[in-house]
């Protein structure tokens, strides 16, 4: 039987890759849908600013969780 043990780092890499693929695909679809539905470019840019600001605020609040993994 082959060695099927997966390390914690390998799991993190796999989950991170899949998550980034999903987010980039969904984000692209949502922006395309907004632009196709006639939303003005300024409104789409404003929505993106709000989303990124929320993400950075959340990451800052939760920095204790991910900060130790970077070091």
C-alpha positions in Angstrom: 0.0 0.0 0.0 1.4 3.4 -0.9 2.1 6.0 1.7 -0.9 8.2 1.7 0.0 10.5 4.6 -0.5 14.2 3.7 1.2 16.8 5.8 -0.5 19.9 7.2 1.5 22.1 4.8 0.3 20.1 1.8 -3.3 20.4 2.9 -2.9 24.2 3.4 -1.4 24.5 -0.1 -4.2 22.4 -1.7 -7.0 24.3 0.1 -5.3 27.7 -0.6 -5.0 26.9 -4.3 -8.6 25.7 -4.6 -9.9 28.7 -2.6 -8.0 31.2 -4.8 -9.3 29.5 -8.0 -12.9 29.6 -6.7 -12.7 33.2 -5.6 -11.1 34.4 -8.8 -13.6 32.6 -10.9 -16.6 33.8 -8.9 -15.3 37.3 -8.7 -14.8 37.4 -12.5 -18.3 36.1 -13.1 -19.9 38.6 -10.7 -18.1 41.6 -12.2 -19.0 40.5 -15.7 -22.6 40.1 -14.6 -22.7 43.5 -13.0 -21.2 45.1 -16.1 -23.5 43.2 -18.4 -26.6 44.2 -16.5 -25.7 47.9 -17.2 -24.2 48.8 -13.9 -21.9 51.9 -14.4 -18.2 51.3 -14.1 -18.0 53.7 -11.1 -20.5 51.6 -9.2 -18.6 48.4 -9.9 -15.3 50.0 -8.8 -17.0 51.3 -5.6 -18.3 47.8 -4.8 -14.8 46.4 -5.3 -13.4 49.0 -3.0 -15.9 48.1 -0.3 -15.2 44.4 -0.7 -11.4 44.8 -0.5 -11.7 47.2 2.5 -13.9 44.7 4.3 -11.4 41.9 3.5 -8.4 43.9 4.9 -10.4 44.9 8.0 -11.3 41.2 8.6 -7.7 40.1 8.0 -6.4 42.7 10.4 -8.8 41.7 13.1 -8.0 38.0 12.6 -4.2 38.6 12.2 -3.3 36.4 15.2 -4.7 33.4 13.3 -2.6 33.8 10.1 0.4 35.9 11.2 2.2 33.0 12.9 2.0 30.9 9.8 3.9 33.5 7.7 6.9 33.7 10.1 
